[in-house]
Amino acid sequence: MTPLYAARIADLGAGDFVQVDCACGHVELLTATMLATAGVVPDQKVLDLPGRLRCRECDARGRVVVSIKWAAERGRG
C-alpha cells in the first residue's frame, strides 16, 4: 500500500476507494473509475482532490477530507 501523502489515482486498484468526508457530515466512497469519469487524471495525487470536489449535500467546495480505503484494510477487524 502506498502512503496517503504519496498516493495517486493510478495507485488505486480494484476494490480500493477514496473516502470523501465533508464538514457537513456527508460521506462518499469513490473508485478510480468514478474519478476518471469526472476528469481526474491518473497521475493526480489523492491529497490534491479536496479543491476539486463539491459536496452533493451542502454544495460546498473544498470542505472535505480525503482518505483511502484499501481493499486489504476492509478485511481486518
C-alpha positions, 0 to 999 in steps of 0.5 A: 500500500502506498502512503496517503501523502504519496498516493495517486489515482493510478495507485488505486486498484480494484476494490480500493476507494477514496473516502470523501468526508465533508464538514457537513457530515456527508460521506462518499466512497469513490473508485478510480473509475468514478474519478476518471469519469469526472476528469481526474487524471491518473497521475493526480495525487489523492491529497490534491482532490479536496479543491476539486470536489463539491459536496452533493449535500451542502454544495460546498467546495473544498470542505472535505477530507480525503482518505483511502480505503484499501481493499486489504484494510476492509478485511481486518477487524 
